[in-house]
Amino acid sequence: MKRPIIAIDGPAAAGKSTVAKRVAEKLGYIYIDTGAMYRAVAWKALKEKIPITDHARVTALANRIDIRFEKANGEQRILVDGEDVTEAIRTPESSRLSSAVSAIKGVRKRLADLQRKMGEAGGVVMEGRDIGTVIFPNAEVKVFLTASSEERARRRTNQLREIGIDADVEEVAREISDRDLRDSSRSEAPLKQAPDAVLIETDSMSVDEVIDKIIALHNERISSRSTESKSAD
């Protein structure tokens, strides 16, 4: 039986990456951070001094660069044309520009194709903004992970400080608010909860509690499929 696809969507700084990574580790699944792919394109555009407003050139860039996820010392790293950019793509500038990059139709098509190819065999935990609505609308497990804007700003500020970036929580809160507006109002695959996704609000939950809930949803789906298969026999 094909292993399920777990789709985790939600707004910026909702904790998707941390949760998705650990769910994948516990289940022995592949973890795919789609947001990092858009950040990678934004980072490369910055490096090559390509204006994000030049959609044709940014799309051409997305079509020619090589984006890979690899494991190193137990950590998942993202490489662009062979260069490890895991930390570089987490700067506020790359984060801000990645939202604009994700609204470019040609870029979305290119990265969506890559994401579907990565996850088509199942046994993946994929997180982003449109996984359960666009990339894998038939995913067996769908979650919409969110938290209050204040909590998300606090989390993102702590993340930035941990990698040595001096961040102000009020400035981060404004950036997150702007990002939410851009992501939810764009014409191409806007951020929204899939009708069949389970909403998880994480303000009062620990990371372990969120992980346990998602794994429970996964196990329920496995059990349900097993019952359906036996009934069909």
PALO-864999 format. One line per field, with one value per residue: residue number from 1; x negated, y negated, z of N, C-alpha, C, O, CB in turn. Coordinates in steps of 0.2 Angstrom, whole numbers. Glycine has a CB too. Layout:
residues N
i (NUM|...)
n.u (X|...)
n.v (Y|...)
n.w (Z|...)
ca.u (X|...)
ca.v (Y|...)
ca.w (Z|...)
c.u (X|...)
c.v (Y|...)
c.w (Z|...)
o.u (X|...)
o.v (Y|...)
o.w (Z|...)
cb.u (X|...)
cb.v (Y|...)
cb.w (Z|...)
end
This chain:
residues 233
i (1|2|3|4|5|6|7|8|9|10|11|12|13|14|15|16|17|18|19|20|21|22|23|24|25|26|27|28|29|30|31|32|33|34|35|36|37|38|39|40|41|42|43|44|45|46|47|48|49|50|51|52|53|54|55|56|57|58|59|60|61|62|63|64|65|66|67|68|69|70|71|72|73|74|75|76|77|78|79|80|81|82|83|84|85|86|87|88|89|90|91|92|93|94|95|96|97|98|99|100|101|102|103|104|105|106|107|108|109|110|111|112|113|114|115|116|117|118|119|120|121|122|123|124|125|126|127|128|129|130|131|132|133|134|135|136|137|138|139|140|141|142|143|144|145|146|147|148|149|150|151|152|153|154|155|156|157|158|159|160|161|162|163|164|165|166|167|168|169|170|171|172|173|174|175|176|177|178|179|180|181|182|183|184|185|186|187|188|189|190|191|192|193|194|195|196|197|198|199|200|201|202|203|204|205|206|207|208|209|210|211|212|213|214|215|216|217|218|219|220|221|222|223|224|225|226|227|228|229|230|231|232|233)
n.u (-4|-3|-12|-5|-3|-7|-1|-5|1|0|-1|-15|-28|-21|-26|-27|-39|-47|-38|-34|-46|-50|-39|-41|-53|-49|-40|-48|-48|-50|-55|-49|-52|-44|-43|-56|-61|-56|-62|-75|-75|-73|-84|-94|-91|-93|-107|-111|-107|-95|-80|-66|-54|-55|-48|-50|-63|-66|-58|-65|-76|-72|-69|-81|-90|-97|-89|-91|-87|-97|-104|-115|-126|-115|-106|-94|-98|-98|-102|-108|-112|-123|-128|-127|-114|-107|-106|-108|-96|-87|-87|-80|-78|-78|-67|-56|-56|-54|-40|-35|-41|-35|-22|-24|-19|-26|-36|-30|-24|-35|-41|-31|-30|-42|-40|-28|-34|-44|-36|-27|-28|-23|-24|-29|-31|-25|-27|-20|-11|-1|0|10|21|17|5|5|20|27|21|18|18|22|17|20|10|8|6|8|5|-4|-11|-17|-26|-34|-40|-47|-56|-64|-69|-77|-86|-93|-101|-110|-105|-101|-85|-70|-55|-44|-46|-47|-34|-27|-32|-28|-14|-12|-17|-7|4|0|-2|11|19|14|15|11|13|17|14|24|35|38|54|55|45|38|39|26|23|10|6|7|1|-11|-26|-28|-15|-8|-14|-11|3|4|-2|7|18|12|11|24|29|21|26|40|39|34|45|54|49|49|63|66|60)
n.v (6|-11|-23|-37|-54|-68|-84|-100|-115|-133|-150|-162|-158|-150|-138|-127|-122|-116|-107|-99|-93|-85|-77|-70|-64|-55|-46|-41|-47|-57|-74|-89|-105|-117|-131|-134|-132|-142|-153|-150|-153|-167|-171|-167|-176|-188|-187|-187|-199|-201|-209|-207|-211|-208|-197|-188|-185|-181|-169|-162|-160|-152|-141|-136|-134|-122|-114|-106|-94|-89|-77|-80|-76|-72|-83|-91|-99|-113|-115|-125|-125|-117|-124|-126|-133|-135|-142|-155|-158|-162|-175|-191|-198|-189|-181|-191|-194|-181|-179|-188|-182|-169|-173|-173|-167|-158|-154|-147|-137|-129|-126|-119|-108|-102|-99|-90|-79|-76|-71|-61|-48|-45|-44|-56|-71|-87|-104|-120|-133|-130|-117|-107|-112|-114|-108|-94|-90|-79|-73|-62|-66|-81|-96|-112|-123|-135|-151|-164|-181|-188|-178|-171|-181|-182|-169|-169|-180|-174|-163|-170|-177|-166|-162|-172|-184|-200|-204|-214|-212|-219|-225|-213|-208|-217|-213|-200|-202|-209|-199|-189|-196|-197|-184|-178|-185|-184|-181|-168|-153|-156|-158|-147|-138|-121|-114|-101|-100|-98|-110|-117|-126|-133|-141|-138|-126|-114|-110|-96|-91|-96|-88|-75|-76|-77|-65|-56|-59|-54|-40|-37|-38|-28|-17|-18|-16|-3|4|1|7|21|22|21|32)
n.w (0|-4|4|14|9|18|20|24|27|29|37|37|49|57|62|54|47|58|64|53|49|60|61|50|53|63|57|47|35|20|21|14|11|4|5|6|-6|-14|-7|-11|-25|-24|-17|-26|-37|-31|-29|-42|-46|-52|-55|-45|-50|-63|-71|-82|-82|-69|-70|-80|-73|-62|-70|-74|-63|-52|-39|-24|-10|3|15|28|41|48|47|37|22|10|-7|-20|-36|-32|-21|-4|4|15|27|22|14|24|28|32|20|10|14|13|-1|-6|-5|-15|-26|-26|-31|-45|-60|-69|-61|-51|-58|-62|-50|-44|-52|-49|-35|-35|-42|-32|-22|-27|-25|-13|6|11|19|16|17|16|7|-2|-3|1|-7|-20|-25|-20|-20|-17|-6|7|21|27|34|42|48|61|70|82|76|85|92|81|77|88|88|75|77|87|80|70|78|83|73|72|68|71|76|77|86|84|71|64|66|58|45|44|44|32|23|25|20|6|3|4|-4|-17|-35|-40|-34|-20|-2|8|18|15|11|17|26|42|55|65|78|86|97|111|112|113|104|103|106|95|85|89|87|73|69|74|66|54|57|59|46|40|46|42|28|28|33|23|12|16|17|3|-2)
ca.u (0|-7|-12|-2|-6|-5|-1|-4|1|1|-5|-22|-30|-16|-29|-27|-45|-49|-33|-34|-53|-50|-34|-44|-58|-46|-37|-53|-46|-54|-52|-50|-51|-43|-45|-63|-62|-55|-67|-81|-75|-74|-91|-98|-89|-97|-114|-113|-105|-89|-74|-60|-48|-56|-45|-52|-70|-65|-55|-70|-81|-69|-69|-88|-94|-96|-88|-91|-88|-102|-106|-122|-126|-108|-102|-93|-101|-96|-108|-107|-118|-128|-130|-123|-111|-102|-106|-108|-89|-83|-88|-73|-77|-76|-60|-52|-56|-51|-33|-34|-43|-30|-17|-25|-15|-31|-40|-25|-23|-42|-43|-25|-31|-47|-37|-24|-39|-47|-31|-22|-28|-21|-29|-32|-28|-27|-24|-20|-6|4|-1|17|26|15|-1|8|26|29|16|22|18|21|17|19|7|8|6|9|-1|-9|-15|-21|-31|-39|-44|-51|-61|-68|-73|-82|-92|-97|-106|-114|-102|-98|-79|-66|-49|-39|-47|-46|-27|-25|-34|-23|-7|-13|-17|0|8|-2|-1|18|22|11|20|9|13|17|14|31|36|42|60|55|39|39|36|23|21|4|4|7|-1|-19|-28|-27|-8|-6|-17|-7|9|3|-4|13|22|9|12|31|30|19|31|46|37|34|52|58|46|52|70|66|58)
ca.v (0|-17|-27|-43|-61|-73|-91|-105|-122|-138|-156|-162|-158|-146|-132|-122|-118|-112|-102|-94|-90|-80|-72|-65|-59|-50|-42|-39|-49|-62|-80|-93|-112|-120|-138|-135|-132|-149|-157|-149|-157|-174|-172|-167|-182|-193|-186|-188|-206|-201|-212|-202|-213|-206|-190|-184|-183|-177|-163|-159|-158|-146|-135|-133|-132|-116|-114|-99|-93|-83|-76|-81|-76|-72|-89|-92|-105|-114|-117|-128|-124|-114|-128|-126|-140|-133|-148|-161|-160|-163|-182|-194|-200|-183|-180|-196|-193|-175|-180|-191|-176|-164|-175|-173|-161|-154|-151|-142|-131|-126|-123|-114|-102|-98|-97|-84|-74|-74|-68|-57|-41|-45|-44|-62|-77|-92|-110|-126|-138|-128|-109|-103|-115|-114|-103|-88|-91|-72|-71|-58|-69|-88|-100|-119|-125|-143|-154|-171|-185|-190|-172|-170|-186|-180|-163|-171|-184|-170|-160|-174|-178|-160|-161|-177|-190|-205|-206|-217|-209|-224|-225|-206|-207|-220|-209|-194|-205|-211|-193|-186|-199|-195|-177|-177|-189|-184|-177|-162|-148|-160|-154|-146|-132|-117|-112|-95|-101|-99|-116|-116|-132|-131|-146|-135|-119|-113|-107|-89|-90|-97|-83|-69|-76|-75|-58|-53|-59|-49|-33|-36|-37|-22|-12|-18|-13|4|6|0|12|27|23|22|39)
ca.w (0|-5|10|13|8|23|17|30|25|35|36|39|56|61|65|49|46|64|65|47|49|66|59|45|56|67|53|42|28|17|22|9|13|-2|5|5|-13|-16|-4|-15|-31|-22|-15|-32|-40|-27|-30|-49|-47|-56|-51|-44|-54|-70|-71|-87|-80|-63|-72|-83|-68|-59|-74|-75|-57|-49|-32|-21|-3|5|22|30|48|51|45|30|19|3|-11|-26|-40|-28|-15|2|5|20|31|18|12|30|30|31|13|6|16|10|-8|-8|-6|-22|-31|-26|-35|-52|-62|-72|-56|-47|-62|-62|-43|-42|-55|-45|-29|-37|-43|-26|-18|-31|-23|-6|11|12|23|12|20|12|7|-6|-4|1|-11|-27|-26|-19|-17|-15|-1|12|27|26|40|41|55|62|77|82|73|90|93|75|77|93|85|70|80|90|75|67|83|84|68|72|64|76|74|82|86|80|64|61|66|52|39|44|42|25|20|26|15|-1|1|4|-10|-24|-39|-41|-28|-13|5|11|21|10|15|21|30|49|57|71|81|90|102|118|111|113|97|103|105|88|81|91|84|66|68|76|60|49|59|58|39|38|49|38|22|29|34|17|8|18|15|-4|-3)
c.u (-4|-6|-9|-6|-3|-6|0|-5|2|-3|-12|-23|-25|-20|-29|-33|-47|-45|-34|-41|-52|-44|-37|-49|-55|-43|-42|-51|-51|-51|-54|-48|-50|-44|-52|-65|-61|-60|-74|-81|-76|-81|-96|-97|-93|-104|-116|-110|-99|-83|-68|-54|-49|-54|-48|-59|-70|-63|-61|-75|-79|-70|-76|-92|-92|-95|-87|-91|-92|-103|-113|-122|-120|-104|-100|-95|-98|-101|-105|-113|-124|-131|-125|-121|-106|-101|-105|-101|-85|-84|-81|-72|-75|-68|-55|-51|-53|-44|-31|-36|-38|-23|-18|-23|-21|-35|-36|-25|-30|-42|-37|-27|-37|-44|-32|-29|-42|-42|-26|-22|-25|-26|-32|-28|-30|-23|-25|-14|0|3|6|22|24|10|2|15|29|25|21|23|17|22|16|16|6|7|7|3|-6|-14|-19|-27|-36|-43|-49|-57|-66|-72|-78|-88|-96|-102|-110|-111|-99|-91|-74|-59|-44|-40|-46|-38|-24|-26|-29|-16|-7|-13|-11|4|6|-1|7|22|19|16|18|9|12|17|22|31|41|48|60|48|41|35|33|20|16|2|3|5|-9|-20|-26|-19|-5|-8|-13|0|9|2|2|17|19|11|20|32|27|24|37|45|37|40|55|55|48|59|71|65|64)
c.v (-6|-21|-34|-49|-65|-80|-96|-112|-127|-145|-156|-162|-154|-140|-126|-118|-114|-106|-97|-90|-84|-75|-67|-61|-54|-44|-38|-41|-55|-69|-85|-100|-116|-128|-139|-135|-139|-154|-156|-153|-164|-175|-172|-173|-188|-193|-188|-195|-206|-204|-207|-204|-211|-198|-186|-181|-179|-170|-159|-156|-152|-140|-132|-131|-125|-116|-107|-100|-88|-83|-77|-81|-76|-77|-89|-99|-107|-117|-120|-128|-121|-118|-127|-132|-140|-139|-155|-163|-162|-171|-185|-196|-194|-181|-184|-195|-186|-175|-183|-185|-171|-166|-175|-167|-156|-150|-146|-136|-126|-122|-118|-108|-98|-95|-90|-78|-71|-70|-63|-50|-40|-45|-50|-67|-83|-98|-116|-130|-134|-120|-106|-106|-114|-109|-96|-88|-84|-69|-68|-62|-77|-92|-108|-122|-133|-144|-161|-175|-187|-184|-170|-175|-184|-174|-165|-175|-179|-166|-164|-176|-172|-159|-167|-184|-194|-207|-209|-214|-213|-224|-218|-205|-211|-216|-203|-196|-206|-204|-189|-189|-197|-188|-175|-180|-188|-180|-170|-158|-152|-155|-154|-139|-127|-115|-106|-95|-101|-105|-115|-123|-131|-135|-142|-128|-119|-109|-99|-87|-91|-91|-76|-70|-74|-68|-54|-53|-54|-42|-32|-34|-30|-16|-12|-15|-6|7|6|6|19|28|24|29|44)
c.w (0|2|9|11|14|20|23|27|31|33|38|47|60|64|60|48|52|64|59|47|55|64|54|48|60|63|48|35|26|19|17|11|7|-1|4|-2|-16|-14|-9|-21|-29|-20|-21|-36|-37|-29|-37|-51|-52|-52|-51|-48|-62|-70|-76|-85|-74|-65|-75|-78|-64|-63|-75|-69|-55|-41|-29|-13|-2|12|23|38|51|50|38|27|12|-1|-17|-30|-36|-22|-10|4|11|25|27|16|18|32|29|24|9|7|13|3|-10|-9|-13|-28|-32|-30|-42|-55|-65|-66|-52|-51|-62|-55|-41|-46|-51|-38|-30|-38|-37|-22|-21|-28|-16|-1|12|16|20|15|15|12|3|-7|-4|-4|-19|-29|-26|-16|-15|-9|5|19|26|33|38|48|55|69|76|79|78|91|87|75|82|91|80|72|83|85|72|72|84|79|67|69|70|73|79|81|83|73|60|61|59|46|39|42|35|21|20|20|8|-2|1|-2|-17|-28|-41|-35|-21|-7|7|13|16|14|19|25|38|52|64|73|87|96|109|117|111|106|97|103|98|83|82|87|76|65|69|69|55|51|58|51|37|40|44|31|22|29|27|12|10|16|7|-6|-2)
o.u (-9|-1|-9|-12|3|-12|5|-10|3|-7|-14|-19|-25|-16|-31|-33|-49|-47|-34|-41|-55|-45|-36|-50|-57|-43|-40|-52|-55|-45|-60|-42|-55|-46|-54|-70|-65|-62|-77|-86|-79|-84|-100|-102|-96|-108|-121|-110|-99|-81|-67|-50|-44|-58|-49|-61|-74|-65|-62|-78|-82|-71|-77|-97|-87|-99|-83|-93|-92|-102|-117|-119|-119|-98|-105|-94|-96|-105|-100|-118|-130|-135|-119|-125|-102|-95|-101|-99|-79|-81|-77|-67|-70|-65|-50|-45|-51|-41|-27|-33|-36|-19|-13|-25|-20|-36|-39|-25|-29|-44|-38|-26|-36|-46|-33|-27|-43|-44|-22|-17|-24|-32|-38|-22|-36|-17|-30|-11|6|5|7|27|28|11|2|16|34|25|26|28|12|26|12|20|4|7|8|-2|-12|-20|-25|-32|-42|-49|-54|-63|-72|-78|-84|-94|-102|-107|-113|-115|-94|-90|-75|-56|-40|-35|-43|-36|-19|-22|-27|-13|-2|-10|-9|8|11|2|8|27|22|20|22|4|7|19|25|27|46|48|63|47|46|29|36|16|18|-3|-2|5|-12|-15|-24|-17|-1|-4|-11|2|13|4|4|21|23|13|21|36|30|25|40|49|39|42|59|59|50|61|75|67|64)
o.v (-7|-22|-37|-49|-66|-82|-95|-114|-125|-145|-151|-164|-155|-136|-121|-112|-108|-101|-91|-84|-79|-69|-61|-55|-48|-39|-34|-38|-57|-70|-85|-101|-118|-131|-144|-139|-141|-159|-161|-155|-168|-180|-176|-176|-192|-198|-191|-197|-210|-201|-204|-200|-211|-194|-180|-175|-174|-165|-153|-151|-147|-134|-126|-128|-123|-119|-103|-104|-82|-88|-74|-86|-79|-77|-87|-104|-102|-122|-117|-131|-124|-115|-128|-137|-144|-141|-159|-169|-163|-173|-183|-196|-195|-179|-182|-195|-186|-171|-180|-185|-169|-162|-176|-161|-150|-144|-140|-131|-120|-116|-113|-102|-92|-90|-86|-73|-65|-65|-60|-46|-34|-45|-50|-66|-85|-98|-117|-131|-136|-118|-102|-103|-113|-105|-92|-87|-84|-63|-70|-61|-78|-91|-109|-122|-136|-140|-164|-173|-187|-184|-168|-173|-185|-174|-163|-174|-180|-164|-161|-175|-172|-155|-169|-188|-191|-210|-208|-214|-210|-224|-218|-202|-208|-216|-202|-193|-204|-203|-186|-186|-196|-187|-171|-178|-191|-176|-166|-159|-151|-150|-159|-135|-130|-114|-105|-89|-105|-106|-112|-126|-128|-134|-144|-124|-123|-107|-97|-82|-87|-88|-73|-64|-71|-65|-49|-48|-51|-38|-26|-30|-27|-12|-6|-11|-2|12|11|9|23|33|27|32|50)
o.w (4|4|3|13|14|20|26|25|36|29|41|50|66|68|62|48|51|65|60|46|53|66|55|46|60|65|44|30|30|18|15|12|4|-6|2|-4|-21|-17|-10|-23|-33|-23|-22|-39|-41|-30|-39|-57|-56|-47|-56|-50|-66|-70|-74|-86|-74|-62|-74|-79|-63|-61|-77|-70|-56|-38|-32|-10|-5|16|19|41|57|52|34|30|9|1|-20|-29|-38|-18|-11|6|12|27|30|15|17|37|24|21|5|3|10|0|-16|-13|-17|-33|-37|-32|-46|-53|-64|-67|-50|-48|-61|-55|-38|-43|-51|-37|-26|-36|-36|-18|-17|-28|-14|-2|13|17|20|17|12|18|4|-13|-9|-5|-23|-34|-30|-10|-11|-8|6|22|23|37|34|53|51|73|71|79|77|92|88|73|81|92|80|70|82|86|71|70|85|80|62|68|73|68|85|75|79|69|55|56|56|41|33|38|31|16|15|17|3|-8|-4|-3|-21|-26|-42|-30|-18|-8|8|11|14|20|24|28|39|51|69|70|92|99|112|122|108|103|93|100|96|79|78|85|74|60|66|68|51|46|56|49|33|36|43|29|18|27|25|8|5|14|5|-11|-2)
cb.u (5|-4|-19|2|-5|-8|4|-10|6|0|-1|-25|-32|-11|-26|-24|-50|-48|-26|-34|-58|-48|-27|-48|-62|-40|-32|-53|-39|-55|-56|-47|-56|-35|-43|-67|-58|-48|-68|-82|-68|-69|-94|-96|-82|-96|-116|-110|-110|-87|-72|-58|-48|-64|-38|-53|-75|-61|-49|-73|-82|-62|-66|-92|-93|-102|-81|-97|-80|-108|-103|-125|-131|-109|-106|-85|-109|-90|-112|-104|-119|-134|-131|-127|-108|-104|-112|-112|-87|-85|-93|-73|-83|-80|-59|-54|-63|-53|-30|-38|-50|-28|-15|-33|-11|-35|-43|-19|-22|-48|-43|-19|-34|-52|-32|-20|-44|-49|-27|-24|-35|-16|-34|-33|-30|-25|-27|-21|-7|4|-5|20|27|11|-7|3|31|29|12|19|13|26|12|25|-1|15|-1|11|2|-5|-10|-17|-28|-35|-39|-47|-58|-65|-68|-79|-89|-92|-102|-120|-97|-102|-75|-66|-47|-39|-55|-49|-24|-28|-41|-23|-5|-19|-23|3|8|-10|-4|21|22|4|20|2|7|23|10|36|40|38|66|55|35|36|41|17|27|-2|9|14|2|-22|-36|-29|-4|-9|-24|-6|12|-3|-9|16|22|2|10|35|26|12|33|48|31|29|56|56|38|51|73|61|52)
cb.v (0|-21|-28|-45|-64|-71|-92|-103|-123|-136|-162|-169|-164|-144|-130|-125|-123|-117|-104|-98|-95|-84|-75|-70|-64|-53|-45|-31|-53|-61|-83|-91|-115|-119|-140|-129|-127|-152|-155|-141|-156|-175|-166|-161|-183|-193|-179|-183|-210|-194|-219|-202|-221|-207|-191|-187|-190|-180|-163|-163|-164|-147|-137|-139|-137|-111|-118|-95|-92|-84|-69|-87|-82|-70|-95|-92|-105|-119|-111|-136|-130|-113|-135|-122|-143|-127|-149|-160|-154|-159|-185|-200|-203|-177|-180|-203|-194|-169|-184|-197|-173|-162|-182|-174|-163|-157|-156|-146|-133|-130|-128|-117|-103|-103|-102|-86|-76|-80|-73|-57|-38|-39|-38|-66|-77|-91|-111|-125|-144|-131|-106|-103|-122|-121|-104|-83|-94|-68|-77|-51|-66|-91|-98|-123|-122|-146|-152|-174|-191|-192|-166|-170|-193|-178|-158|-175|-189|-165|-158|-181|-180|-154|-159|-176|-188|-211|-199|-225|-207|-231|-226|-200|-210|-227|-207|-191|-211|-215|-188|-187|-207|-196|-172|-178|-197|-180|-181|-162|-143|-165|-158|-148|-132|-110|-111|-89|-106|-93|-122|-111|-137|-130|-151|-135|-116|-108|-108|-86|-95|-103|-81|-69|-83|-79|-56|-56|-67|-50|-32|-42|-43|-21|-14|-26|-16|5|2|-7|12|28|16|17|41)
cb.w (6|-11|13|19|1|30|11|35|20|41|39|37|59|56|71|42|44|70|65|41|51|72|56|39|61|72|49|42|29|9|29|2|18|-4|12|9|-17|-14|3|-16|-34|-16|-10|-36|-40|-20|-29|-54|-49|-58|-55|-36|-54|-72|-72|-94|-79|-58|-76|-88|-62|-57|-81|-79|-52|-50|-31|-23|0|1|24|27|51|58|48|29|18|3|-13|-25|-44|-32|-17|8|-1|25|36|11|9|36|25|35|11|7|24|11|-11|-3|-1|-23|-29|-19|-33|-53|-68|-76|-51|-46|-69|-63|-38|-45|-62|-43|-26|-43|-48|-22|-15|-38|-23|-5|10|5|31|5|27|4|4|-13|2|8|-10|-29|-22|-14|-23|-21|3|13|32|21|45|39|55|59|80|89|70|96|94|69|78|99|83|64|85|95|69|65|90|84|61|69|59|77|72|80|93|83|62|66|72|51|40|51|46|23|24|32|16|-1|7|11|-8|-23|-46|-44|-29|-13|10|6|28|9|10|16|28|53|58|71|83|86|103|121|105|118|96|110|110|85|83|98|85|63|73|82|57|49|66|60|35|41|56|37|19|35|39|14|9|26|17|-7|1)
end
